[in-house]
Amino acid sequence: MIRVLLVHDSRLLRSALAALIAAEPDIEVIETPWDQADGRARLLKPHVCVVDTDCTGVVGAALVEGLGRLAGRTGRRVEEEGRPLLVLANPKRPGPLRRAYEARALGFVNKDAPPGRLLDGIRHVAKGERYVDDSLGFGFLQAAEIPLTQRELSVLSLAAGGASIAEIANSLHLSNGTVRNYMAAITRKTGARNRVDAIRISRGAGWV
């Protein structure tokens, strides 16, 4: 029996996906919101963690770190019960897709794919096999072409959420001057006129 931990912050969507997965005779599913996922994973030791990165409530480097913890990784160490990740991805948002790849997710399923793709992905990932939905190919190419570093994406994601320079600095444990330097680099790399324009361009490209 494949034990799946389904992580999604929308209770309604989480329940619907759980019902779909639980209908399979060889799969059992436990559902949880993101803020309880790490503890549930440690307790239940699932064979696969299915997570929607658009619904985690965290961004940038924090998302990579959070996914790493969910997978049973801390820094360079991997827990014996290492939990393979299968990510529900939006090909039009290459930013979260890239972060999931950096977190070494093993499976990627397009959120617009037929339900059977999710079930196929779970079975492949449970066997330790990489699974990438064919329709995500272009999304991966876009993710590879993002001109911003992981730290710049973190700064930009917080700025896009309305955080001030001081709030970004506090969240990422940086100085205000360092955050301003990052914003200047982001503006230059995106070809933007200013911070607001950089956010607009980045949102349009699906980076944040």
NORWOBEL-V634799 format. One line per field, one symbol per residue. phi: phi as a letter, one per 30 degrees, with the letter a starting at -180 (. if undefined). A space follows every 50 residues. Layout:
phi->???
This chain:
phi->.dcccccadddddddddddddddddcbcbccadddcdddddddchddbcc bcddbdibbhdddddddddddicbiccbdecfcdcbcdccddbddddddd dddidcbbbddcdeedddddddddddcicdbbeedcedddddddcddcdd dddddddddddjddedddeddchbdeddddddddddddddiddadddddd dddddidb
